[in-house]
Amino acid sequence: MIQEHRWGADHLSSIRRVVTGHDENGKAVFASDTEVDASGPIGAALWTHDETPRFPSDGSIPDPTSYWPRTGGVRFYIATLRSGLNASANDAGVGADIAALMALYPDLVEKAASADSSGFHTDDCVTLHLVLSGKVTLELDDGAQTVLVPGDVLVQNGTRHRWIGDDDEPATIAMVMIGAAVP
């Protein structure tokens, strides 16, 4: 059954997630077809995995054990950055988002503690971003900036950075995070 996705006034409110798998005979099947709430502080956690996939698979949806993937693990999120957001830990809206995220994923405390008051932080991941809507600026720790618009792809290789939202509208971004080995 094909369903329309609902885009809210400022972000995606739900996402249809279809997962395939194998039955007991190894035949391909649709394992699930569900709506995922995308209104939370990270939007939606669409897929998480901390182990190397093995096939055949029944298509079970793994429960996330942490926000961050382990080395070789993967996370697939959809996130919406509010308009006018300078991703600063001092911003009241960001503080509320961080508190909500920490309630879901306690391991964010360590990463949040490493972020300074300007919002700069480093992720131990290769993160693949696809801007779906809106406009957002990525700033690196040396002050270099680039503006990303719908259709732009960013490959973030564990560098120190922060996000700056556009003043006119929020940006919705699809992110695939792959856990990296860090010395």
PANU-752387 format. One record per residue: x negated, y, z of N, C-alpha, C in turn; residue in one letter; residue number from 1. Coordinates in steps of 0.05 Angstrom, whole numbers, plus 5000, padded with zeros to 4 digits. Example, Ala and Ser with C-alpha at 12.3 -4.5 7.8 and 13.67 -1.06 7.14 Angstrom:
% PANU-752387
    n.u    n.v    n.w   ca.u   ca.v   ca.w    c.u    c.v    c.w   res     n
   4736   4886   5156   4754   4910   5156   4736   4934   5156     A     1
   4743   4955   5142   4727   4979   5143   4742   5001   5157     S     2
END
This chain:
% PANU-752387
    n.u    n.v    n.w   ca.u   ca.v   ca.w    c.u    c.v    c.w   res     n
   4983   4977   5000   5000   5000   5000   4982   5025   5000     M     1
   4986   5043   4981   4971   5067   4979   4985   5089   4995     I     2
   4971   5103   5012   4983   5124   5028   4968   5150   5022     Q     3
   4983   5172   5025   4970   5198   5022   4955   5205   5047     E     4
   4932   5217   5044   4917   5226   5067   4926   5254   5075     H     5
   4928   5259   5100   4938   5285   5110   4915   5303   5117     R     6
   4913   5325   5103   4894   5346   5109   4908   5367   5126     W     7
   4898   5372   5150   4909   5393   5167   4902   5420   5157     G     8
   4911   5440   5171   4905   5468   5163   4875   5473   5163     A     9
   4860   5459   5181   4831   5464   5182   4814   5439   5181     D    10
   4826   5415   5179   4810   5391   5176   4828   5367   5170     H    11
   4815   5345   5164   4828   5320   5159   4840   5310   5185     L    12
   4866   5303   5185   4878   5294   5210   4878   5263   5213     S    13
   4878   5249   5190   4876   5220   5192   4864   5210   5166     S    14
   4852   5186   5168   4838   5174   5145   4847   5145   5143     I    15
   4853   5136   5119   4859   5108   5114   4833   5093   5112     R    16
   4830   5072   5128   4806   5055   5127   4815   5027   5118     R    17
   4804   5018   5095   4809   4991   5085   4783   4975   5088     V    18
   4785   4952   5100   4761   4935   5104   4766   4908   5091     V    19
   4746   4899   5076   4747   4872   5065   4732   4852   5082     T    20
   4736   4827   5077   4722   4806   5092   4726   4780   5077     G    21
   4721   4758   5091   4724   4731   5079   4742   4714   5097     H    22
   4758   4697   5084   4774   4679   5100   4757   4655   5107     D    23
   4769   4635   5120   4753   4611   5129   4742   4595   5106     E    24
   4752   4599   5081   4741   4585   5058   4721   4603   5042     N    25
   4715   4626   5053   4696   4644   5039   4709   4661   5018     G    26
   4735   4661   5015   4749   4677   4995   4752   4706   5005     K    27
   4748   4725   4987   4751   4753   4994   4780   4759   5001     A    28
   4783   4774   5023   4809   4783   5033   4807   4812   5043     V    29
   4830   4824   5045   4832   4850   5058   4835   4844   5088     F    30
   4815   4851   5104   4816   4844   5132   4833   4864   5148     A    31
   4833   4889   5139   4850   4909   5153   4855   4932   5134     S    32
   4877   4946   5140   4884   4970   5126   4899   4988   5146     D    33
   4884   5007   5158   4895   5023   5180   4890   5052   5176     T    34
   4905   5068   5191   4900   5097   5193   4883   5102   5217     E    35
   4862   5118   5213   4844   5125   5235   4848   5155   5242     V    36
   4852   5160   5267   4856   5188   5276   4830   5203   5271     D    37
   4831   5226   5257   4807   5241   5251   4808   5269   5265     A    38
   4825   5271   5285   4828   5298   5298   4809   5302   5322     S    39
   4793   5282   5329   4776   5285   5352   4752   5303   5347     G    40
   4734   5306   5367   4712   5324   5364   4691   5316   5343     P    41
   4690   5291   5336   4673   5283   5314   4689   5277   5289     I    42
   4715   5282   5290   4732   5274   5268   4740   5245   5272     G    43
   4725   5227   5258   4732   5199   5260   4706   5182   5258     A    44
   4705   5162   5275   4684   5142   5273   4696   5120   5255     A    45
   4688   5119   5230   4700   5100   5211   4687   5073   5211     L    46
   4662   5071   5217   4648   5045   5217   4623   5048   5234     W    47
   4618   5028   5251   4594   5027   5267   4583   4999   5266     T    48
   4557   4996   5265   4545   4970   5265   4517   4972   5276     H    49
   4510   4955   5295   4483   4955   5306   4467   4930   5300     D    50
   4478   4912   5284   4464   4888   5277   4464   4885   5246     E    51
   4445   4870   5236   4445   4865   5207   4470   4849   5200     T    52
   4486   4859   5181   4510   4844   5173   4503   4816   5163     P    53
   4521   4798   5168   4518   4770   5159   4543   4762   5144     R    54
   4540   4749   5121   4563   4741   5105   4563   4711   5103     F    55
   4586   4698   5102   4612   4711   5102   4619   4725   5129     P    56
   4636   4745   5127   4644   4760   5150   4675   4761   5150     S    57
   4687   4760   5173   4716   4762   5174   4726   4791   5172     D    58
   4707   4810   5171   4715   4838   5168   4723   4852   5194     G    59
   4716   4839   5216   4723   4851   5242   4709   4878   5245     S    60
   4724   4897   5257   4713   4924   5260   4698   4924   5286     I    61
   4671   4929   5285   4655   4929   5310   4662   4953   5327     P    62
   4661   4948   5354   4664   4970   5372   4638   4985   5375     D    63
   4638   5012   5374   4613   5026   5378   4603   5023   5406     P    64
   4577   5017   5409   4565   5015   5436   4552   5041   5444     T    65
   4548   5058   5424   4536   5084   5429   4542   5102   5405     S    66
   4539   5128   5409   4542   5147   5387   4521   5143   5366     Y    67
   4496   5138   5375   4473   5136   5358   4469   5107   5349     W    68
   4462   5102   5324   4456   5075   5316   4429   5066   5326     P    69
   4426   5040   5332   4400   5029   5339   4384   5029   5313     R    70
   4358   5024   5316   4341   5022   5292   4353   5002   5273     T    71
   4359   5011   5248   4371   4994   5228   4401   4993   5230     G    72
   4413   5003   5251   4442   5004   5254   4453   5027   5237     G    73
   4480   5028   5236   4493   5048   5219   4518   5059   5233     V    74
   4523   5084   5228   4548   5097   5237   4559   5112   5212     R    75
   4585   5112   5209   4599   5127   5188   4620   5144   5201     F    76
   4615   5170   5200   4633   5189   5213   4644   5209   5193     Y    77
   4666   5220   5199   4677   5244   5185   4678   5265   5207     I    78
   4666   5289   5202   4667   5310   5222   4675   5336   5210     A    79
   4688   5353   5225   4696   5379   5216   4683   5400   5234     T    80
   4667   5418   5222   4655   5440   5237   4673   5464   5234     L    81
   4682   5475   5257   4700   5497   5258   4689   5521   5244     R    82
   4707   5538   5233   4698   5563   5221   4687   5581   5242     S    83
   4667   5597   5234   4654   5616   5252   4636   5603   5272     G    84
   4632   5577   5271   4616   5563   5291   4587   5566   5286     L    85
   4573   5577   5305   4544   5576   5306   4539   5553   5326     N    86
   4529   5531   5317   4529   5507   5333   4511   5510   5358     A    87
   4520   5527   5376   4505   5533   5400   4518   5519   5424     S    88
   4502   5507   5441   4512   5495   5465   4526   5515   5483     A    89
   4520   5541   5479   4533   5562   5496   4560   5570   5485     N    90
   4567   5562   5461   4593   5569   5449   4615   5553   5464     D    91
   4636   5566   5473   4656   5553   5490   4669   5529   5475     A    92
   4675   5532   5449   4686   5511   5433   4668   5487   5431     G    93
   4642   5493   5426   4622   5472   5424   4620   5457   5451     V    94
   4620   5473   5473   4619   5460   5499   4641   5441   5504     G    95
   4666   5448   5495   4689   5430   5498   4685   5406   5481     A    96
   4675   5410   5456   4671   5387   5438   4650   5368   5450     D    97
   4628   5379   5460   4607   5363   5472   4618   5347   5496     I    98
   4634   5360   5513   4645   5346   5536   4663   5323   5527     A    99
   4679   5327   5507   4697   5306   5496   4680   5283   5485     A   100
   4659   5290   5470   4641   5269   5458   4627   5253   5480     L   101
   4618   5267   5501   4604   5253   5522   4622   5234   5537     M   102
   4648   5241   5538   4667   5222   5551   4669   5197   5534     A   103
   4669   5200   5507   4670   5177   5490   4644   5161   5488     L   104
   4622   5176   5487   4595   5165   5483   4576   5176   5503     Y   105
   4573   5164   5526   4555   5174   5547   4526   5178   5538     P   106
   4517   5164   5518   4489   5166   5509   4484   5193   5495     D   107
   4505   5209   5491   4501   5235   5480   4488   5254   5500     L   108
   4489   5247   5525   4477   5264   5546   4448   5269   5540     V   109
   4434   5247   5534   4405   5249   5528   4400   5268   5505     E   110
   4414   5265   5483   4410   5282   5459   4419   5310   5465     K   111
   4441   5314   5479   4451   5341   5485   4431   5355   5503     A   112
   4418   5340   5521   4398   5353   5538   4374   5362   5522     A   113
   4368   5349   5499   4345   5357   5483   4352   5381   5464     S   114
   4378   5387   5461   4386   5410   5445   4382   5435   5462     A   115
   4370   5456   5449   4367   5481   5464   4392   5497   5461     D   116
   4393   5520   5474   4418   5537   5475   4425   5547   5447     S   117
   4407   5546   5428   4414   5555   5401   4427   5533   5385     S   118
   4429   5509   5395   4442   5487   5380   4422   5470   5364     G   119
   4396   5477   5364   4377   5461   5349   4374   5434   5363     F   120
   4372   5413   5348   4369   5386   5358   4356   5368   5337     H   121
   4348   5345   5346   4336   5325   5328   4351   5298   5332     T   122
   4357   5284   5311   4370   5258   5312   4349   5237   5303     D   123
   4348   5214   5316   4330   5193   5309   4343   5176   5287     D   124
   4351   5189   5265   4365   5176   5244   4358   5188   5217     C   125
   4363   5173   5196   4366   5184   5170   4396   5188   5167     V   126
   4405   5213   5163   4434   5218   5161   4440   5228   5133     T   127
   4458   5214   5120   4467   5221   5093   4494   5236   5096     L   128
   4494   5261   5087   4518   5278   5089   4529   5284   5062     H   129
   4556   5284   5060   4570   5293   5036   4591   5313   5045     L   130
   4588   5338   5035   4607   5359   5042   4633   5354   5026     V   131
   4655   5350   5040   4681   5345   5028   4697   5370   5023     L   132
   4695   5389   5042   4710   5414   5039   4696   5436   5056     S   133
   4701   5461   5049   4690   5483   5064   4661   5488   5056     G   134
   4648   5504   5073   4620   5512   5068   4606   5513   5095     K   135
   4581   5503   5096   4566   5502   5121   4537   5507   5115     V   136
   4523   5520   5134   4494   5525   5130   4479   5507   5149     T   137
   4458   5495   5138   4439   5479   5154   4414   5496   5157     L   138
   4405   5500   5182   4381   5515   5188   4360   5497   5200     E   139
   4336   5498   5190   4314   5482   5202   4299   5499   5223     L   140
   4282   5486   5238   4270   5499   5261   4251   5522   5253     D   141
   4243   5524   5228   4226   5547   5219   4242   5570   5209     D   142
   4269   5568   5211   4287   5589   5201   4296   5586   5172     G   143
   4285   5566   5158   4294   5561   5130   4323   5552   5131     A   144
   4340   5562   5112   4368   5555   5112   4376   5548   5084     Q   145
   4397   5531   5082   4410   5526   5057   4440   5523   5062     T   146
   4456   5533   5043   4485   5532   5044   4494   5507   5029     V   147
   4511   5492   5041   4522   5468   5029   4552   5472   5024     L   148
   4561   5464   5000   4589   5467   4992   4600   5440   4983     V   149
   4626   5437   4978   4637   5411   4970   4623   5399   4947     P   150
   4616   5373   4951   4602   5358   4930   4572   5357   4936     G   151
   4562   5375   4953   4533   5374   4960   4527   5351   4978     D   152
   4503   5339   4974   4494   5317   4990   4468   5327   5004     V   153
   4466   5320   5029   4442   5326   5045   4431   5300   5057     L   154
   4405   5296   5054   4392   5274   5067   4375   5286   5090     V   155
   4384   5281   5114   4370   5292   5138   4352   5271   5149     Q   156
   4326   5276   5148   4306   5256   5156   4294   5261   5183     N   157
   4311   5261   5204   4302   5264   5232   4288   5290   5238     G   158
   4295   5311   5223   4283   5338   5228   4299   5354   5248     T   159
   4286   5372   5261   4300   5390   5280   4317   5410   5264     R   160
   4342   5413   5271   4361   5429   5255   4384   5438   5272     H   161
   4400   5456   5261   4426   5463   5272   4445   5470   5249     R   162
   4471   5468   5255   4492   5474   5236   4504   5501   5242     W   163
   4511   5517   5222   4524   5542   5225   4549   5541   5207     I   164
   4573   5543   5219   4597   5542   5204   4603   5568   5190     G   165
   4617   5566   5168   4625   5590   5152   4647   5605   5167     D   166
   4647   5632   5164   4666   5648   5178   4695   5646   5167     D   167
   4698   5636   5143   4724   5636   5130   4740   5610   5134     D   168
   4726   5587   5134   4740   5562   5136   4722   5540   5148     E   169
   4734   5520   5160   4718   5498   5170   4707   5481   5147     P   170
   4687   5465   5154   4675   5447   5134   4679   5419   5144     A   171
   4688   5401   5126   4691   5373   5132   4669   5358   5118     T   172
   4654   5341   5133   4631   5328   5123   4633   5298   5129     I   173
   4627   5281   5109   4624   5252   5113   4594   5247   5119     A   174
   4589   5231   5140   4561   5226   5149   4557   5196   5153     M   175
   4535   5186   5141   4526   5159   5146   4499   5161   5160     V   176
   4498   5152   5185   4474   5153   5201   4461   5126   5202     M   177
   4435   5124   5195   4420   5099   5196   4398   5103   5217     I   178
   4398   5086   5237   4379   5088   5259   4351   5084   5248     G   179
   4332   5102   5256   4305   5101   5247   4286   5092   5270     A   180
   4264   5081   5263   4243   5074   5283   4228   5099   5289     A   181
   4225   5105   5315   4211   5130   5324   4189   5121   5343     V   182
   4165   5132   5338   4143   5123   5356   4147   5133   5385     P   183
END
